[in-house]
Amino acid sequence: MKHDNRGELWVKAVAVRGIDGGEARVSGSGYFLISGLEYSTYVVMVMQGESVLHEQVVKTYPIGSSSSKLEIELTAKR
């Protein structure tokens, strides 16, 4: 997930149930890390300013279990 200079990208995770969540700025190379999330289901949003560029529902898993890597590919709007 690479981005241009039109503004920083942030990834926000909001729990589907409860109040858990977190956020992280996306690096220039397109990586982010949100740590400390409870094992639950989240709505993950890629934000630029106040605009939502992408949203996806994901589930977190305990360490040592079957887990998946979240990859989000964004294309620049022309």
PDB file of N, CA, C and O in Angstrom:
ATOM      1  N   MET A   1       0.860  -1.150   0.000  1.00  0.00           N
ATOM      2  CA  MET A   1       0.000   0.000   0.000  1.00  0.00           C
ATOM      3  C   MET A   1       0.914   1.221   0.000  1.00  0.00           C
ATOM      4  O   MET A   1       1.330   1.680   1.064  1.00  0.00           O
ATOM      5  N   LYS A   2       1.221   1.735  -1.141  1.00  0.00           N
ATOM      6  CA  LYS A   2       2.052   2.925  -1.231  1.00  0.00           C
ATOM      7  C   LYS A   2       1.159   4.127  -1.447  1.00  0.00           C
ATOM      8  O   LYS A   2       0.038   4.000  -1.940  1.00  0.00           O
ATOM      9  N   HIS A   3       1.658   5.293  -1.076  1.00  0.00           N
ATOM     10  CA  HIS A   3       0.852   6.489  -1.228  1.00  0.00           C
ATOM     11  C   HIS A   3       1.708   7.636  -1.735  1.00  0.00           C
ATOM     12  O   HIS A   3       2.936   7.568  -1.697  1.00  0.00           O
ATOM     13  N   ASP A   4       1.061   8.681  -2.205  1.00  0.00           N
ATOM     14  CA  ASP A   4       1.786   9.844  -2.706  1.00  0.00           C
ATOM     15  C   ASP A   4       1.817  10.938  -1.652  1.00  0.00           C
ATOM     16  O   ASP A   4       1.497  10.689  -0.489  1.00  0.00           O
ATOM     17  N   ASN A   5       2.193  12.130  -2.040  1.00  0.00           N
ATOM     18  CA  ASN A   5       2.361  13.220  -1.098  1.00  0.00           C
ATOM     19  C   ASN A   5       1.092  14.031  -0.856  1.00  0.00           C
ATOM     20  O   ASN A   5       1.179  15.136  -0.321  1.00  0.00           O
ATOM     21  N   ARG A   6      -0.061  13.535  -1.221  1.00  0.00           N
ATOM     22  CA  ARG A   6      -1.305  14.285  -1.019  1.00  0.00           C
ATOM     23  C   ARG A   6      -1.783  14.252   0.420  1.00  0.00           C
ATOM     24  O   ARG A   6      -2.824  14.837   0.722  1.00  0.00           O
ATOM     25  N   GLY A   7      -1.091  13.615   1.292  1.00  0.00           N
ATOM     26  CA  GLY A   7      -1.484  13.557   2.701  1.00  0.00           C
ATOM     27  C   GLY A   7      -1.124  12.214   3.306  1.00  0.00           C
ATOM     28  O   GLY A   7      -1.023  11.201   2.615  1.00  0.00           O
ATOM     29  N   GLU A   8      -0.935  12.236   4.603  1.00  0.00           N
ATOM     30  CA  GLU A   8      -0.601  10.990   5.299  1.00  0.00           C
ATOM     31  C   GLU A   8      -1.769  10.023   5.267  1.00  0.00           C
ATOM     32  O   GLU A   8      -2.933  10.422   5.278  1.00  0.00           O
ATOM     33  N   LEU A   9      -1.433   8.747   5.227  1.00  0.00           N
ATOM     34  CA  LEU A   9      -2.442   7.703   5.356  1.00  0.00           C
ATOM     35  C   LEU A   9      -2.373   7.148   6.773  1.00  0.00           C
ATOM     36  O   LEU A   9      -1.291   6.973   7.335  1.00  0.00           O
ATOM     37  N   TRP A  10      -3.519   6.882   7.329  1.00  0.00           N
ATOM     38  CA  TRP A  10      -3.639   6.243   8.634  1.00  0.00           C
ATOM     39  C   TRP A  10      -4.523   5.020   8.491  1.00  0.00           C
ATOM     40  O   TRP A  10      -5.433   4.999   7.662  1.00  0.00           O
ATOM     41  N   VAL A  11      -4.260   4.006   9.295  1.00  0.00           N
ATOM     42  CA  VAL A  11      -5.126   2.834   9.377  1.00  0.00           C
ATOM     43  C   VAL A  11      -5.738   2.837  10.761  1.00  0.00           C
ATOM     44  O   VAL A  11      -5.030   2.943  11.763  1.00  0.00           O
ATOM     45  N   LYS A  12      -7.049   2.720  10.814  1.00  0.00           N
ATOM     46  CA  LYS A  12      -7.779   2.688  12.085  1.00  0.00           C
ATOM     47  C   LYS A  12      -8.530   1.362  12.172  1.00  0.00           C
ATOM     48  O   LYS A  12      -9.150   0.922  11.204  1.00  0.00           O
ATOM     49  N   ALA A  13      -8.464   0.739  13.335  1.00  0.00           N
ATOM     50  CA  ALA A  13      -9.209  -0.486  13.603  1.00  0.00           C
ATOM     51  C   ALA A  13     -10.221  -0.184  14.704  1.00  0.00           C
ATOM     52  O   ALA A  13      -9.850   0.292  15.776  1.00  0.00           O
ATOM     53  N   VAL A  14     -11.488  -0.458  14.443  1.00  0.00           N
ATOM     54  CA  VAL A  14     -12.559  -0.204  15.396  1.00  0.00           C
ATOM     55  C   VAL A  14     -13.285  -1.525  15.653  1.00  0.00           C
ATOM     56  O   VAL A  14     -13.738  -2.180  14.714  1.00  0.00           O
ATOM     57  N   ALA A  15     -13.394  -1.912  16.914  1.00  0.00           N
ATOM     58  CA  ALA A  15     -14.054  -3.178  17.251  1.00  0.00           C
ATOM     59  C   ALA A  15     -15.516  -3.162  16.821  1.00  0.00           C
ATOM     60  O   ALA A  15     -16.216  -2.163  16.991  1.00  0.00           O
ATOM     61  N   VAL A  16     -15.966  -4.286  16.262  1.00  0.00           N
ATOM     62  CA  VAL A  16     -17.372  -4.421  15.881  1.00  0.00           C
ATOM     63  C   VAL A  16     -18.250  -4.412  17.130  1.00  0.00           C
ATOM     64  O   VAL A  16     -19.339  -3.838  17.128  1.00  0.00           O
ATOM     65  N   ARG A  17     -17.768  -5.056  18.203  1.00  0.00           N
ATOM     66  CA  ARG A  17     -18.469  -5.054  19.490  1.00  0.00           C
ATOM     67  C   ARG A  17     -17.527  -4.491  20.541  1.00  0.00           C
ATOM     68  O   ARG A  17     -16.356  -4.867  20.594  1.00  0.00           O
ATOM     69  N   GLY A  18     -18.022  -3.609  21.360  1.00  0.00           N
ATOM     70  CA  GLY A  18     -17.193  -3.037  22.418  1.00  0.00           C
ATOM     71  C   GLY A  18     -16.514  -1.756  21.962  1.00  0.00           C
ATOM     72  O   GLY A  18     -16.898  -1.149  20.963  1.00  0.00           O
ATOM     73  N   ILE A  19     -15.484  -1.356  22.727  1.00  0.00           N
ATOM     74  CA  ILE A  19     -14.845  -0.071  22.466  1.00  0.00           C
ATOM     75  C   ILE A  19     -13.363  -0.199  22.113  1.00  0.00           C
ATOM     76  O   ILE A  19     -12.663   0.811  22.054  1.00  0.00           O
ATOM     77  N   ASP A  20     -12.873  -1.408  21.879  1.00  0.00           N
ATOM     78  CA  ASP A  20     -11.466  -1.627  21.572  1.00  0.00           C
ATOM     79  C   ASP A  20     -11.125  -1.047  20.192  1.00  0.00           C
ATOM     80  O   ASP A  20     -12.006  -0.868  19.351  1.00  0.00           O
ATOM     81  N   GLY A  21      -9.871  -0.765  19.976  1.00  0.00           N
ATOM     82  CA  GLY A  21      -9.429  -0.285  18.679  1.00  0.00           C
ATOM     83  C   GLY A  21      -8.034   0.291  18.752  1.00  0.00           C
ATOM     84  O   GLY A  21      -7.388   0.269  19.800  1.00  0.00           O
ATOM     85  N   GLY A  22      -7.583   0.800  17.640  1.00  0.00           N
ATOM     86  CA  GLY A  22      -6.264   1.405  17.573  1.00  0.00           C
ATOM     87  C   GLY A  22      -6.065   2.041  16.219  1.00  0.00           C
ATOM     88  O   GLY A  22      -6.900   1.909  15.324  1.00  0.00           O
ATOM     89  N   GLU A  23      -4.941   2.737  16.079  1.00  0.00           N
ATOM     90  CA  GLU A  23      -4.639   3.376  14.808  1.00  0.00           C
ATOM     91  C   GLU A  23      -3.139   3.471  14.636  1.00  0.00           C
ATOM     92  O   GLU A  23      -2.388   3.419  15.610  1.00  0.00           O
ATOM     93  N   ALA A  24      -2.701   3.609  13.388  1.00  0.00           N
ATOM     94  CA  ALA A  24      -1.279   3.754  13.087  1.00  0.00           C
ATOM     95  C   ALA A  24      -1.122   4.505  11.777  1.00  0.00           C
ATOM     96  O   ALA A  24      -1.938   4.373  10.865  1.00  0.00           O
ATOM     97  N   ARG A  25      -0.055   5.300  11.697  1.00  0.00           N
ATOM     98  CA  ARG A  25       0.273   5.978  10.458  1.00  0.00           C
ATOM     99  C   ARG A  25       0.926   4.979   9.517  1.00  0.00           C
ATOM    100  O   ARG A  25       1.713   4.137   9.951  1.00  0.00           O
ATOM    101  N   VAL A  26       0.608   5.065   8.246  1.00  0.00           N
ATOM    102  CA  VAL A  26       1.191   4.185   7.241  1.00  0.00           C
ATOM    103  C   VAL A  26       2.538   4.782   6.839  1.00  0.00           C
ATOM    104  O   VAL A  26       2.632   5.974   6.546  1.00  0.00           O
ATOM    105  N   SER A  27       3.576   3.949   6.826  1.00  0.00           N
ATOM    106  CA  SER A  27       4.912   4.421   6.461  1.00  0.00           C
ATOM    107  C   SER A  27       4.980   4.740   4.968  1.00  0.00           C
ATOM    108  O   SER A  27       4.096   4.355   4.203  1.00  0.00           O
ATOM    109  N   GLY A  28       6.016   5.433   4.569  1.00  0.00           N
ATOM    110  CA  GLY A  28       6.210   5.772   3.164  1.00  0.00           C
ATOM    111  C   GLY A  28       6.306   4.552   2.265  1.00  0.00           C
ATOM    112  O   GLY A  28       5.992   4.627   1.077  1.00  0.00           O
ATOM    113  N   SER A  29       6.742   3.421   2.829  1.00  0.00           N
ATOM    114  CA  SER A  29       6.826   2.183   2.044  1.00  0.00           C
ATOM    115  C   SER A  29       5.535   1.377   2.094  1.00  0.00           C
ATOM    116  O   SER A  29       5.441   0.312   1.485  1.00  0.00           O
ATOM    117  N   GLY A  30       4.522   1.892   2.834  1.00  0.00           N
ATOM    118  CA  GLY A  30       3.219   1.250   2.816  1.00  0.00           C
ATOM    119  C   GLY A  30       2.920   0.301   3.964  1.00  0.00           C
ATOM    120  O   GLY A  30       1.926  -0.423   3.911  1.00  0.00           O
ATOM    121  N   TYR A  31       3.751   0.282   5.002  1.00  0.00           N
ATOM    122  CA  TYR A  31       3.535  -0.641   6.109  1.00  0.00           C
ATOM    123  C   TYR A  31       2.946   0.075   7.320  1.00  0.00           C
ATOM    124  O   TYR A  31       3.137   1.275   7.514  1.00  0.00           O
ATOM    125  N   PHE A  32       2.222  -0.703   8.131  1.00  0.00           N
ATOM    126  CA  PHE A  32       1.674  -0.182   9.384  1.00  0.00           C
ATOM    127  C   PHE A  32       1.586  -1.319  10.381  1.00  0.00           C
ATOM    128  O   PHE A  32       1.576  -2.488   9.996  1.00  0.00           O
ATOM    129  N   LEU A  33       1.523  -0.984  11.665  1.00  0.00           N
ATOM    130  CA  LEU A  33       1.367  -1.983  12.718  1.00  0.00           C
ATOM    131  C   LEU A  33       0.455  -1.404  13.783  1.00  0.00           C
ATOM    132  O   LEU A  33       0.719  -0.333  14.330  1.00  0.00           O
ATOM    133  N   ILE A  34      -0.615  -2.118  14.071  1.00  0.00           N
ATOM    134  CA  ILE A  34      -1.485  -1.772  15.195  1.00  0.00           C
ATOM    135  C   ILE A  34      -1.353  -2.922  16.174  1.00  0.00           C
ATOM    136  O   ILE A  34      -1.790  -4.036  15.888  1.00  0.00           O
ATOM    137  N   SER A  35      -0.760  -2.662  17.320  1.00  0.00           N
ATOM    138  CA  SER A  35      -0.555  -3.735  18.292  1.00  0.00           C
ATOM    139  C   SER A  35      -1.496  -3.567  19.474  1.00  0.00           C
ATOM    140  O   SER A  35      -2.105  -2.514  19.661  1.00  0.00           O
ATOM    141  N   GLY A  36      -1.603  -4.627  20.265  1.00  0.00           N
ATOM    142  CA  GLY A  36      -2.395  -4.574  21.484  1.00  0.00           C
ATOM    143  C   GLY A  36      -3.889  -4.749  21.299  1.00  0.00           C
ATOM    144  O   GLY A  36      -4.659  -4.486  22.222  1.00  0.00           O
ATOM    145  N   LEU A  37      -4.312  -5.189  20.124  1.00  0.00           N
ATOM    146  CA  LEU A  37      -5.747  -5.400  19.912  1.00  0.00           C
ATOM    147  C   LEU A  37      -6.203  -6.691  20.581  1.00  0.00           C
ATOM    148  O   LEU A  37      -5.482  -7.689  20.576  1.00  0.00           O
ATOM    149  N   GLU A  38      -7.393  -6.667  21.151  1.00  0.00           N
ATOM    150  CA  GLU A  38      -8.004  -7.880  21.705  1.00  0.00           C
ATOM    151  C   GLU A  38      -8.343  -8.837  20.557  1.00  0.00           C
ATOM    152  O   GLU A  38      -8.415  -8.425  19.399  1.00  0.00           O
ATOM    153  N   TYR A  39      -8.549 -10.102  20.884  1.00  0.00           N
ATOM    154  CA  TYR A  39      -8.947 -11.075  19.870  1.00  0.00           C
ATOM    155  C   TYR A  39     -10.415 -10.861  19.580  1.00  0.00           C
ATOM    156  O   TYR A  39     -11.270 -11.239  20.380  1.00  0.00           O
ATOM    157  N   SER A  40     -10.712 -10.263  18.457  1.00  0.00           N
ATOM    158  CA  SER A  40     -12.076  -9.872  18.131  1.00  0.00           C
ATOM    159  C   SER A  40     -12.198  -9.599  16.639  1.00  0.00           C
ATOM    160  O   SER A  40     -11.284  -9.886  15.867  1.00  0.00           O
ATOM    161  N   THR A  41     -13.324  -9.050  16.249  1.00  0.00           N
ATOM    162  CA  THR A  41     -13.564  -8.651  14.870  1.00  0.00           C
ATOM    163  C   THR A  41     -13.569  -7.132  14.796  1.00  0.00           C
ATOM    164  O   THR A  41     -14.165  -6.461  15.638  1.00  0.00           O
ATOM    165  N   TYR A  42     -12.898  -6.597  13.780  1.00  0.00           N
ATOM    166  CA  TYR A  42     -12.718  -5.152  13.643  1.00  0.00           C
ATOM    167  C   TYR A  42     -13.109  -4.678  12.243  1.00  0.00           C
ATOM    168  O   TYR A  42     -13.016  -5.418  11.264  1.00  0.00           O
ATOM    169  N   VAL A  43     -13.546  -3.432  12.183  1.00  0.00           N
ATOM    170  CA  VAL A  43     -13.647  -2.737  10.909  1.00  0.00           C
ATOM    171  C   VAL A  43     -12.339  -1.970  10.781  1.00  0.00           C
ATOM    172  O   VAL A  43     -12.020  -1.131  11.623  1.00  0.00           O
ATOM    173  N   VAL A  44     -11.582  -2.259   9.722  1.00  0.00           N
ATOM    174  CA  VAL A  44     -10.305  -1.594   9.488  1.00  0.00           C
ATOM    175  C   VAL A  44     -10.502  -0.602   8.353  1.00  0.00           C
ATOM    176  O   VAL A  44     -10.981  -0.958   7.276  1.00  0.00           O
ATOM    177  N   MET A  45     -10.124   0.656   8.610  1.00  0.00           N
ATOM    178  CA  MET A  45     -10.301   1.716   7.616  1.00  0.00           C
ATOM    179  C   MET A  45      -8.959   2.341   7.276  1.00  0.00           C
ATOM    180  O   MET A  45      -8.139   2.591   8.159  1.00  0.00           O
ATOM    181  N   VAL A  46      -8.739   2.591   5.993  1.00  0.00           N
ATOM    182  CA  VAL A  46      -7.589   3.365   5.549  1.00  0.00           C
ATOM    183  C   VAL A  46      -8.101   4.781   5.335  1.00  0.00           C
ATOM    184  O   VAL A  46      -9.017   5.010   4.546  1.00  0.00           O
ATOM    185  N   MET A  47      -7.497   5.734   6.051  1.00  0.00           N
ATOM    186  CA  MET A  47      -7.961   7.120   6.041  1.00  0.00           C
ATOM    187  C   MET A  47      -6.897   8.038   5.467  1.00  0.00           C
ATOM    188  O   MET A  47      -5.703   7.851   5.704  1.00  0.00           O
ATOM    189  N   GLN A  48      -7.343   9.030   4.711  1.00  0.00           N
ATOM    190  CA  GLN A  48      -6.480  10.131   4.287  1.00  0.00           C
ATOM    191  C   GLN A  48      -7.239  11.396   4.636  1.00  0.00           C
ATOM    192  O   GLN A  48      -8.256  11.709   4.016  1.00  0.00           O
ATOM    193  N   GLY A  49      -6.742  12.127   5.633  1.00  0.00           N
ATOM    194  CA  GLY A  49      -7.504  13.244   6.166  1.00  0.00           C
ATOM    195  C   GLY A  49      -8.777  12.700   6.800  1.00  0.00           C
ATOM    196  O   GLY A  49      -8.718  11.807   7.645  1.00  0.00           O
ATOM    197  N   GLU A  50      -9.916  13.228   6.402  1.00  0.00           N
ATOM    198  CA  GLU A  50     -11.198  12.742   6.913  1.00  0.00           C
ATOM    199  C   GLU A  50     -11.894  11.809   5.932  1.00  0.00           C
ATOM    200  O   GLU A  50     -13.048  11.437   6.143  1.00  0.00           O
ATOM    201  N   SER A  51     -11.205  11.429   4.861  1.00  0.00           N
ATOM    202  CA  SER A  51     -11.790  10.550   3.840  1.00  0.00           C
ATOM    203  C   SER A  51     -11.409   9.095   4.096  1.00  0.00           C
ATOM    204  O   SER A  51     -10.259   8.790   4.410  1.00  0.00           O
ATOM    205  N   VAL A  52     -12.392   8.199   3.957  1.00  0.00           N
ATOM    206  CA  VAL A  52     -12.145   6.765   4.050  1.00  0.00           C
ATOM    207  C   VAL A  52     -11.853   6.264   2.641  1.00  0.00           C
ATOM    208  O   VAL A  52     -12.710   6.330   1.759  1.00  0.00           O
ATOM    209  N   LEU A  53     -10.629   5.761   2.434  1.00  0.00           N
ATOM    210  CA  LEU A  53     -10.239   5.258   1.118  1.00  0.00           C
ATOM    211  C   LEU A  53     -10.599   3.789   0.936  1.00  0.00           C
ATOM    212  O   LEU A  53     -10.840   3.329  -0.179  1.00  0.00           O
ATOM    213  N   HIS A  54     -10.630   3.058   2.057  1.00  0.00           N
ATOM    214  CA  HIS A  54     -10.900   1.617   1.998  1.00  0.00           C
ATOM    215  C   HIS A  54     -11.378   1.172   3.374  1.00  0.00           C
ATOM    216  O   HIS A  54     -10.915   1.686   4.393  1.00  0.00           O
ATOM    217  N   GLU A  55     -12.301   0.220   3.403  1.00  0.00           N
ATOM    218  CA  GLU A  55     -12.676  -0.389   4.682  1.00  0.00           C
ATOM    219  C   GLU A  55     -12.872  -1.871   4.483  1.00  0.00           C
ATOM    220  O   GLU A  55     -13.283  -2.324   3.414  1.00  0.00           O
ATOM    221  N   GLN A  56     -12.571  -2.626   5.536  1.00  0.00           N
ATOM    222  CA  GLN A  56     -12.585  -4.081   5.455  1.00  0.00           C
ATOM    223  C   GLN A  56     -12.825  -4.636   6.851  1.00  0.00           C
ATOM    224  O   GLN A  56     -12.317  -4.085   7.827  1.00  0.00           O
ATOM    225  N   VAL A  57     -13.584  -5.709   6.959  1.00  0.00           N
ATOM    226  CA  VAL A  57     -13.805  -6.379   8.241  1.00  0.00           C
ATOM    227  C   VAL A  57     -12.751  -7.475   8.380  1.00  0.00           C
ATOM    228  O   VAL A  57     -12.591  -8.308   7.487  1.00  0.00           O
ATOM    229  N   VAL A  58     -12.034  -7.470   9.507  1.00  0.00           N
ATOM    230  CA  VAL A  58     -10.996  -8.465   9.761  1.00  0.00           C
ATOM    231  C   VAL A  58     -11.149  -9.025  11.170  1.00  0.00           C
ATOM    232  O   VAL A  58     -11.761  -8.397  12.035  1.00  0.00           O
ATOM    233  N   LYS A  59     -10.589 -10.211  11.394  1.00  0.00           N
ATOM    234  CA  LYS A  59     -10.627 -10.845  12.704  1.00  0.00           C
ATOM    235  C   LYS A  59      -9.200 -11.075  13.172  1.00  0.00           C
ATOM    236  O   LYS A  59      -8.354 -11.523  12.399  1.00  0.00           O
ATOM    237  N   THR A  60      -8.929 -10.767  14.440  1.00  0.00           N
ATOM    238  CA  THR A  60      -7.609 -11.020  15.005  1.00  0.00           C
ATOM    239  C   THR A  60      -7.620 -12.383  15.688  1.00  0.00           C
ATOM    240  O   THR A  60      -8.666 -12.871  16.117  1.00  0.00           O
ATOM    241  N   TYR A  61      -6.430 -12.992  15.780  1.00  0.00           N
ATOM    242  CA  TYR A  61      -6.286 -14.326  16.355  1.00  0.00           C
ATOM    243  C   TYR A  61      -5.177 -14.317  17.397  1.00  0.00           C
ATOM    244  O   TYR A  61      -4.248 -13.515  17.307  1.00  0.00           O
ATOM    245  N   PRO A  62      -5.269 -15.211  18.394  1.00  0.00           N
ATOM    246  CA  PRO A  62      -4.193 -15.315  19.385  1.00  0.00           C
ATOM    247  C   PRO A  62      -2.886 -15.753  18.723  1.00  0.00           C
ATOM    248  O   PRO A  62      -2.902 -16.409  17.681  1.00  0.00           O
ATOM    249  N   ILE A  63      -1.768 -15.392  19.325  1.00  0.00           N
ATOM    250  CA  ILE A  63      -0.458 -15.811  18.815  1.00  0.00           C
ATOM    251  C   ILE A  63      -0.398 -17.330  18.825  1.00  0.00           C
ATOM    252  O   ILE A  63      -0.855 -17.969  19.772  1.00  0.00           O
ATOM    253  N   GLY A  64       0.168 -17.910  17.766  1.00  0.00           N
ATOM    254  CA  GLY A  64       0.318 -19.355  17.676  1.00  0.00           C
ATOM    255  C   GLY A  64      -0.870 -20.039  17.047  1.00  0.00           C
ATOM    256  O   GLY A  64      -0.880 -21.264  16.929  1.00  0.00           O
ATOM    257  N   SER A  65      -1.869 -19.287  16.639  1.00  0.00           N
ATOM    258  CA  SER A  65      -3.022 -19.912  16.004  1.00  0.00           C
ATOM    259  C   SER A  65      -2.993 -19.605  14.516  1.00  0.00           C
ATOM    260  O   SER A  65      -2.070 -18.969  14.007  1.00  0.00           O
ATOM    261  N   SER A  66      -3.991 -20.056  13.860  1.00  0.00           N
ATOM    262  CA  SER A  66      -4.142 -19.804  12.437  1.00  0.00           C
ATOM    263  C   SER A  66      -4.450 -18.330  12.236  1.00  0.00           C
ATOM    264  O   SER A  66      -5.499 -17.854  12.670  1.00  0.00           O
ATOM    265  N   SER A  67      -3.570 -17.616  11.599  1.00  0.00           N
ATOM    266  CA  SER A  67      -3.809 -16.188  11.402  1.00  0.00           C
ATOM    267  C   SER A  67      -3.516 -15.803   9.963  1.00  0.00           C
ATOM    268  O   SER A  67      -2.914 -16.571   9.212  1.00  0.00           O
ATOM    269  N   SER A  68      -3.936 -14.638   9.596  1.00  0.00           N
ATOM    270  CA  SER A  68      -3.681 -14.177   8.240  1.00  0.00           C
ATOM    271  C   SER A  68      -3.100 -12.780   8.266  1.00  0.00           C
ATOM    272  O   SER A  68      -3.294 -12.031   9.223  1.00  0.00           O
ATOM    273  N   LYS A  69      -2.398 -12.441   7.227  1.00  0.00           N
ATOM    274  CA  LYS A  69      -1.796 -11.125   7.070  1.00  0.00           C
ATOM    275  C   LYS A  69      -2.791 -10.242   6.327  1.00  0.00           C
ATOM    276  O   LYS A  69      -3.391 -10.663   5.338  1.00  0.00           O
ATOM    277  N   LEU A  70      -2.956  -9.037   6.803  1.00  0.00           N
ATOM    278  CA  LEU A  70      -3.865  -8.101   6.154  1.00  0.00           C
ATOM    279  C   LEU A  70      -3.098  -7.320   5.108  1.00  0.00           C
ATOM    280  O   LEU A  70      -2.169  -6.581   5.435  1.00  0.00           O
ATOM    281  N   GLU A  71      -3.481  -7.478   3.852  1.00  0.00           N
ATOM    282  CA  GLU A  71      -2.877  -6.707   2.779  1.00  0.00           C
ATOM    283  C   GLU A  71      -3.950  -5.854   2.140  1.00  0.00           C
ATOM    284  O   GLU A  71      -5.022  -6.343   1.784  1.00  0.00           O
ATOM    285  N   ILE A  72      -3.654  -4.580   1.998  1.00  0.00           N
ATOM    286  CA  ILE A  72      -4.590  -3.653   1.372  1.00  0.00           C
ATOM    287  C   ILE A  72      -3.852  -2.978   0.233  1.00  0.00           C
ATOM    288  O   ILE A  72      -2.805  -2.367   0.451  1.00  0.00           O
ATOM    289  N   GLU A  73      -4.375  -3.076  -0.966  1.00  0.00           N
ATOM    290  CA  GLU A  73      -3.748  -2.429  -2.112  1.00  0.00           C
ATOM    291  C   GLU A  73      -4.621  -1.278  -2.573  1.00  0.00           C
ATOM    292  O   GLU A  73      -5.794  -1.458  -2.900  1.00  0.00           O
ATOM    293  N   LEU A  74      -4.043  -0.114  -2.593  1.00  0.00           N
ATOM    294  CA  LEU A  74      -4.764   1.072  -3.040  1.00  0.00           C
ATOM    295  C   LEU A  74      -4.170   1.547  -4.358  1.00  0.00           C
ATOM    296  O   LEU A  74      -2.958   1.480  -4.560  1.00  0.00           O
ATOM    297  N   THR A  75      -5.010   2.018  -5.233  1.00  0.00           N
ATOM    298  CA  THR A  75      -4.520   2.597  -6.474  1.00  0.00           C
ATOM    299  C   THR A  75      -4.805   4.080  -6.449  1.00  0.00           C
ATOM    300  O   THR A  75      -5.828   4.520  -5.924  1.00  0.00           O
ATOM    301  N   ALA A  76      -3.900   4.844  -7.016  1.00  0.00           N
ATOM    302  CA  ALA A  76      -4.049   6.294  -7.023  1.00  0.00           C
ATOM    303  C   ALA A  76      -5.173   6.696  -7.962  1.00  0.00           C
ATOM    304  O   ALA A  76      -5.296   6.167  -9.067  1.00  0.00           O
ATOM    305  N   LYS A  77      -5.991   7.640  -7.507  1.00  0.00           N
ATOM    306  CA  LYS A  77      -7.053   8.179  -8.362  1.00  0.00           C
ATOM    307  C   LYS A  77      -6.459   9.238  -9.257  1.00  0.00           C
ATOM    308  O   LYS A  77      -5.663  10.061  -8.806  1.00  0.00           O
ATOM    309  N   ARG A  78      -6.832   9.228 -10.513  1.00  0.00           N
ATOM    310  CA  ARG A  78      -6.305  10.215 -11.453  1.00  0.00           C
ATOM    311  C   ARG A  78      -7.370  11.193 -11.845  1.00  0.00           C
ATOM    312  O   ARG A  78      -7.113  12.103 -12.633  1.00  0.00           O
TER     313      ARG A  78
END
